[in-house]
Amino acid sequence: MASNPQGTLDVLVMYRAQPGNEDVAEALIQKHWPTLSRLGFATSTPAQVWRTLDGQGVTSFIEVFTWASADALDQASNAPEVTAIWDEMSAKMAGMDILRAAPVAIG
């Protein structure tokens, strides 16, 4: 899936919190987009975040945001402030899926 016509890249990230770390995971996600945006890696359009609970009682979070460019993910992976958040997230999450997203016209 290619970037948007503006050169940005929409993503949907699903984070599965480790049991007992749900509130810590949420706090980290709340820091994620503001940090990316402030450093120029994400657009100024605020991320949307949902807290979910599946049938087995597992808490997950869904974050939808837009990378500022198709290269922003690679650039962010070299930014210590971003990688510090990602390292903390890795320690508190049971898993994570990053999906490139594109809107689909209905009707």
C-alpha positions as CSV (number, residue, x, y, z in Angstrom):
1,M,0.0,0.0,0.0
2,A,1.5,3.3,-1.1
3,S,1.5,6.6,0.8
4,N,-1.4,9.1,0.5
5,P,-1.3,11.7,-2.4
6,Q,0.1,14.1,0.2
7,G,3.0,11.8,0.8
8,T,1.7,10.8,4.3
9,L,1.0,7.3,5.5
10,D,-2.0,6.3,7.6
11,V,-1.6,3.5,10.1
12,L,-3.7,1.6,12.6
13,V,-1.7,0.1,15.4
14,M,-3.2,-2.6,17.7
15,Y,-1.4,-2.9,21.0
16,R,-2.2,-5.9,23.3
17,A,-1.4,-5.0,26.9
18,Q,0.2,-7.5,29.2
19,P,-2.2,-8.4,32.0
20,G,-1.7,-6.0,34.9
21,N,0.0,-3.4,32.7
22,E,-3.1,-2.0,31.1
23,D,-2.9,1.5,32.7
24,V,0.8,1.8,32.1
25,A,0.3,0.8,28.5
26,E,-2.4,3.4,28.1
27,A,-0.2,6.1,29.6
28,L,2.6,5.2,27.2
29,I,0.2,5.3,24.2
30,Q,-1.0,8.8,25.4
31,K,2.7,10.0,25.1
32,H,3.3,8.3,21.7
33,W,1.5,10.5,19.1
34,P,2.3,13.8,20.9
35,T,6.0,12.9,20.8
36,L,5.9,11.8,17.1
37,S,4.0,15.0,16.1
38,R,6.3,17.4,18.1
39,L,9.3,15.9,16.5
40,G,7.8,16.1,13.0
41,F,7.3,12.4,12.4
42,A,3.5,12.4,12.5
43,T,1.0,14.9,11.1
44,S,-0.6,17.5,13.4
45,T,-4.0,15.6,13.1
46,P,-4.3,14.1,16.6
47,A,-4.2,10.3,16.9
48,Q,-7.4,8.5,17.7
49,V,-7.1,5.9,20.4
50,W,-9.6,3.3,21.6
51,R,-9.3,0.9,24.6
52,T,-10.9,-2.4,23.8
53,L,-11.8,-5.6,25.7
54,D,-12.1,-8.9,24.0
55,G,-14.3,-11.9,24.9
56,Q,-11.5,-13.4,27.0
57,G,-11.0,-10.2,29.0
58,V,-7.8,-9.1,27.3
59,T,-7.3,-5.4,27.0
60,S,-6.0,-3.9,23.7
61,F,-5.6,-0.4,22.4
62,I,-6.1,0.8,18.9
63,E,-4.2,3.9,17.8
64,V,-4.9,5.5,14.4
65,F,-2.6,8.3,13.2
66,T,-0.8,9.5,10.1
67,W,3.0,9.5,9.6
68,A,4.2,12.8,8.1
69,S,5.9,10.9,5.3
70,A,6.5,7.4,4.0
71,D,10.0,7.6,5.5
72,A,9.0,9.0,8.9
73,L,8.9,5.5,10.6
74,D,12.5,4.9,9.6
75,Q,13.5,8.4,10.8
76,A,11.6,8.0,14.1
77,S,13.4,4.7,14.8
78,N,16.7,6.8,15.0
79,A,15.2,9.3,17.5
80,P,16.2,8.5,21.1
81,E,13.0,10.2,22.5
82,V,10.8,7.9,20.3
83,T,12.8,4.7,20.8
84,A,12.6,5.3,24.6
85,I,8.8,5.2,24.4
86,W,8.9,2.2,22.0
87,D,11.2,0.3,24.4
88,E,8.9,1.0,27.3
89,M,5.9,-0.1,25.2
90,S,7.7,-3.4,24.2
91,A,8.1,-4.2,27.9
92,K,4.4,-3.6,28.7
93,M,2.8,-5.1,25.7
94,A,2.0,-8.8,24.9
95,G,2.0,-8.0,21.2
96,M,1.5,-5.3,18.6
97,D,0.3,-5.1,15.0
98,I,1.1,-2.2,12.7
99,L,-1.3,-1.9,9.7
100,R,-1.1,0.5,6.9
101,A,-4.6,1.9,6.3
102,A,-6.4,3.5,3.5
103,P,-10.0,4.6,3.4
104,V,-12.5,2.7,1.3
105,A,-15.4,4.6,-0.3
106,I,-18.8,3.0,0.5
107,G,-21.8,3.6,-1.7
